Amino acid sequence: MPSTELELPQADDGGTEPPVRCEACRSAFESESQQTVSFLLLDQLTIPVLSCDDHLQEFTAVCGLTSEDSADLLDHLPAGGVRCPGCRNARYDSSHPLVPVQDGGVVITACPTHQSAIVERFRAGLRTHEQLTATLGTTHSATR
């Protein structure tokens, strides 16, 4: 059986500083407990995610900018569970994308199809956020 432990990416510049500076995020990534898993509910998707509460909230808010419905975050398995069999079993795969959010990040523990879908939703949400704040004449780079 493959390991459930996640590998954190190394700093791109070859330095010693990790790409995720948020200690709470790093603790969530390194925890072997299933209690650290949250679930992002966005349109018809139920995506398991790992991070600290603050960065999960930020990630959820940005993803919600691309949805007609609200994006919700649950700290427990939703009623009906995770519908996609690939997402249910993805926790056994150690190659999950780390999406940078401020000084932390979110690990998406879903199947490759839903990983791509949610990462694209997040990127679209960032573009929408930038357009909204540019229209207002303000800049906010908190989610970069």
C-alpha positions in Angstrom: 0.0 0.0 0.0 1.4 3.4 -0.9 2.3 5.9 1.8 -0.2 8.5 2.8 2.6 11.0 3.8 2.8 14.1 1.6 6.1 15.3 0.2 6.5 19.1 0.6 8.1 20.8 -2.4 11.6 22.4 -1.8 12.3 26.1 -2.2 12.7 27.0 -5.9 15.7 29.2 -5.4 17.8 26.5 -3.8 17.6 28.4 -0.4 16.8 26.8 2.9 13.5 28.6 3.3 10.5 26.3 2.6 7.9 27.5 0.0 5.3 27.3 2.7 6.2 29.6 5.6 3.0 29.1 7.6 3.7 26.7 10.4 0.1 25.8 10.8 -0.1 24.8 7.1 3.1 22.7 7.4 1.7 21.0 10.4 -1.5 20.1 8.6 0.5 18.7 5.6 2.7 16.6 7.8 -0.1 15.2 10.0 -1.0 11.6 9.5 -4.4 12.2 11.0 -7.5 12.2 8.8 -8.8 14.9 11.2 -6.8 17.5 9.3 -8.7 16.9 6.0 -11.4 19.4 5.1 -13.8 19.3 2.2 -14.4 22.1 -0.3 -17.9 22.0 -1.7 -18.0 24.0 -5.0 -20.8 23.5 -7.5 -21.0 19.7 -8.0 -17.5 19.1 -6.7 -16.5 17.7 -3.2 -12.8 18.1 -3.0 -10.7 16.9 0.0 -8.1 19.6 0.9 -5.4 20.1 3.5 -4.2 23.4 5.0 -4.6 25.6 8.1 -8.0 27.2 8.7 -6.9 30.7 7.5 -5.5 29.6 4.2 -8.4 27.2 3.6 -10.8 30.1 4.1 -8.9 32.3 1.7 -8.7 29.5 -0.9 -12.4 28.9 -0.6 -13.3 32.5 -1.0 -11.1 32.9 -4.1 -12.6 29.7 -5.6 -16.1 31.0 -4.8 -15.5 33.9 -7.1 -15.9 31.5 -10.1 -19.1 29.9 -8.9 -22.8 30.9 -9.2 -23.4 29.1 -5.9 -21.5 29.7 -2.7 -18.3 27.7 -2.0 -18.5 26.0 1.3 -15.8 24.4 3.5 -16.5 21.5 5.9 -14.3 20.2 8.6 -16.0 16.8 8.4 -17.0 14.3 5.7 -20.1 15.7 4.0 -23.3 13.7 4.0 -23.1 11.3 1.0 -19.3 11.3 1.2 -17.0 12.0 -1.7 -18.8 10.9 -4.9 -15.8 10.5 -7.1 -14.0 7.1 -6.5 -10.7 8.7 -7.7 -11.0 11.5 -5.1 -12.0 9.0 -2.3 -8.8 7.0 -3.0 -6.5 9.9 -3.8 -5.3 10.1 -0.2 -3.2 7.0 -0.9 -1.2 8.9 -3.6 1.6 11.1 -2.5 1.7 13.4 -5.5 -0.8 16.1 -4.7 -0.4 19.7 -5.9 0.4 22.4 -3.5 -1.4 25.7 -4.4 0.3 28.7 -2.8 -2.0 30.9 -0.8 -0.4 34.0 0.8 2.5 32.6 2.9 0.9 29.2 3.2 -0.7 26.8 0.8 -3.4 24.3 0.2 -2.8 20.6 -0.8 -5.6 19.2 -3.0 -6.0 15.5 -2.3 -8.3 14.7 -5.2 -8.1 12.7 -8.4 -6.0 14.3 -11.3 -9.2 15.5 -13.1 -10.6 17.3 -10.1 -7.2 18.6 -9.1 -6.9 20.3 -12.4 -10.5 21.6 -12.2 -10.1 23.2 -8.8 -6.6 24.6 -9.6 -8.1 26.3 -12.7 -11.1 27.6 -10.6 -8.6 29.1 -8.1 -6.6 30.7 -10.9 -9.8 32.1 -12.5 -10.8 33.4 -9.0 -7.5 35.1 -8.7 -7.9 36.8 -12.1 -11.5 37.8 -11.1 -10.2 39.2 -7.8 -7.5 41.2 -9.6 -10.0 42.6 -12.0 -12.4 43.6 -9.2 -9.7 45.3 -7.1 -8.2 47.0 -10.2 -11.7 48.4 -11.0 -11.9 49.8 -7.5 -8.5 51.3 -7.8 -7.0 49.2 -5.0 -4.4 46.5 -5.1 -4.5 43.4 -2.9 -1.9 40.8 -3.4 -2.7 38.6 -0.4 -3.4 35.5 -2.4 -0.3 35.4 -4.5 
